């Protein structure tokens, strides 16, 4: 039954659903799997849905099947699984019924308690019928039929076998590169930002508007009048503001550079500004923050449909945000506290986010992060965070 | 259906004439066909994701239907099209053989629709699913799950005559949505190692001499290892490159062994990549 295999995968963070686990059992009971090698491959394709988890799968598989005795699952484990199945059932009865190989309607007549009982019995029955783990799969090579344990009439493989047991393959951890811990790469940023676009009609009128055409034709008394529209094109405007000053941003230079390069390639209508720590009365178009200043107040006149993305660690002394003379360069005299500038930007651009390269678990230790989060929604500069940020930027708020 | 039916030798995938199949993938394909689940393939460009569908179609003798997903595509486009304009035109001028009052005559099947109504079981390749938005993906999986869809205009339900073998490819580094993944089997095709690559080359160029193959493949992996390359050359580039070398009468194998690489442009498609590569090659020769 491999119930502990299932739970270990879940404990290690692989999102395995009970439905897919049942599906695996269906494959086993169909007699499609004849060796541990095949089990390794097929179970992975059914249970694990992203190469990012392949590495964890390999580790769990290796430790689970590396000279470890398989144990019968206890009733307690079975009833846990039965409860999980009920959850799945509530979400998608059809899939669960399919995976069990029974009629959906037959199950639909049962009450939740009866369902749990039913699932429990089915799981128990499967366990007993096969006398625990190892019997679910034949031993590789000793199968009486077929070449190297394959089913008669099975597939022929292009070339020699890899000559290693699945456990050895798993121990190699071939998929370490794909596991989630890797840094954000350029193409990943591309994937995340792909959805950031705003379709507006532009260009020549060359698409037929069927509804209007029918309407106009009827109005014309049947004389055909074809109405054309402009095509939808992406015309999103993006303003990117990058904190490029101060030692606190140093560890994140690579990350921000990656974002910067990609964003430049992705968006046609993009302006990039630079600031140090937070935004004061001026913000610069040049990375040196010297030659091309622009007044922050002037942003109030810009197109509010523009998406504003601010990148910075938002970590600074509180007075930098709130004091009129908060700027860390004492020679400068500013008239408005920085927080007011941030509020002005957030009011002008309803679609604005703050991306923070510091991991979210560290955010609590800087008071300034708290304050800025009240003004801008803040997301981690990770694949996940970018995804959420894009979701927010595209929402109609 | 009994097991024997499902594993009918005629219906089991064995790899095709131009496709080198590895053991893992063969097993996954066969199980997916047996339990009638769509197979989602991910992997670097050039690892043969789409080619697999062609190979399945060839080896199982099924027709292949390809749906190339585009970002602007709506699900209904993949199911069927209702040609309103022709109908409007026919109703106005009345010079066609179609019966204007019969809407069905103006409905043509999209790719998924074609796979459903085909007389034989087909292989349906849904290529680059990641280009479409999440809603498209989820809705499409519903259709494939139930193997039927409605044509609203004529209130008719189209059900699959034979469940097609569905192969879906994605280039995305990002994961697809959970409901989508829940309904697919998944495999990630790793970039082939040099042994596998030599076999692939042998399949494409059966008459090529062994030392030539080895030299080309070695040079190819050396080039892939150069740091700072954005788009690494893939299998497709290697095959085209060998084709270029073969057709060049002046090409000498010893030059290649020495480290010189002609026709770099076939392998590197981006000018910064080409620049980096040619500089590294110059260094290596010296």
Contacts between the chains, C-beta under 8 A, distances in Angstrom:
chain1	res1	chain2	res2	distance
A	15	B	178	7.4
A	17	B	182	6.0
A	19	B	182	6.7
A	20	B	182	6.9
A	23	B	35	6.9
A	23	B	37	7.6
A	26	B	35	6.4
A	27	B	31	5.6
A	27	B	34	7.5
A	27	B	35	5.9
A	30	B	3	5.5
A	30	B	6	7.0
A	30	B	34	6.5
A	30	B	35	7.3
A	31	B	3	5.5
A	32	B	3	7.9
A	32	B	7	7.4
A	32	B	30	7.3
A	32	B	31	5.4
A	32	B	34	5.7
A	32	B	35	8.0
A	33	B	31	7.8
A	37	B	23	7.8
A	38	B	27	5.3
A	41	B	23	7.7
A	41	B	24	4.5
A	41	B	27	5.0
A	41	B	28	6.1
A	42	B	27	5.9
A	42	B	28	6.4
A	42	B	31	5.1
A	45	B	28	4.5
A	45	B	31	7.3
A	45	B	32	7.5
A	45	B	39	7.7
A	45	B	185	4.6
A	45	B	186	5.5
A	45	B	187	5.1
A	46	B	31	7.7
A	46	B	37	8.0
A	46	B	185	5.6
A	46	B	186	7.9
A	48	B	186	6.5
A	49	B	40	7.6
A	49	B	175	7.3
A	49	B	181	3.7
A	49	B	182	7.6
A	49	B	184	7.2
A	49	B	186	4.6
A	50	B	175	5.0
A	50	B	181	7.4
A	50	B	186	7.2
A	50	B	188	8.0
A	51	B	42	6.3
A	51	B	188	3.6
A	52	B	175	7.5
A	54	B	188	6.5
A	92	B	182	7.9
A	94	B	145	7.5
A	95	B	145	8.0
A	95	B	182	7.2
A	95	B	183	7.3
A	151	B	7	5.7
A	152	B	9	7.6
A	153	B	7	6.4
A	153	B	8	7.2
A	153	B	9	3.1
A	153	B	12	5.9
A	154	B	7	7.4
A	154	B	12	6.1
A	154	B	30	7.1
A	155	B	12	5.7
A	155	B	13	5.6
A	155	B	14	4.7
A	155	B	15	6.9
A	155	B	21	7.5
A	155	B	26	4.3
A	155	B	27	7.5
A	155	B	29	7.8
A	155	B	30	5.8
A	156	B	14	4.6
A	156	B	15	6.5
A	157	B	15	6.9
A	157	B	21	6.0
A	157	B	22	6.8
A	157	B	23	4.7
A	157	B	26	5.4
A	158	B	15	4.8
A	158	B	19	7.4
A	158	B	20	4.1
A	158	B	21	4.6
A	158	B	22	7.2
A	158	B	199	6.5
A	158	B	203	7.6
A	159	B	20	6.5
A	159	B	22	7.5
A	159	B	195	8.0
A	159	B	196	7.2
A	159	B	199	5.1
A	161	B	23	6.0
A	162	B	22	8.0
A	162	B	23	6.4
A	174	B	190	6.8
A	175	B	188	7.6
A	175	B	190	7.9
A	178	B	188	7.1
A	185	B	173	7.7
A	186	B	230	7.6
A	187	B	173	5.8
A	188	B	173	4.8
A	188	B	174	7.0
A	191	B	130	7.7
A	191	B	172	5.5
A	191	B	173	5.1
A	191	B	174	4.3
A	192	B	174	6.6
A	195	B	133	7.2
A	208	B	85	6.3
A	210	B	84	5.1
A	210	B	85	7.2
A	213	B	85	7.7
A	213	B	88	7.1
A	214	B	84	7.6
A	214	B	88	7.0
A	217	B	88	6.7
A	217	B	92	8.0
A	222	B	92	6.7
A	223	B	92	7.9
A	224	B	88	6.4
A	224	B	89	7.0
A	224	B	92	5.1
A	226	B	85	7.7
A	232	B	72	7.8
A	383	B	173	8.0
A	383	B	174	6.8
A	387	B	174	7.1
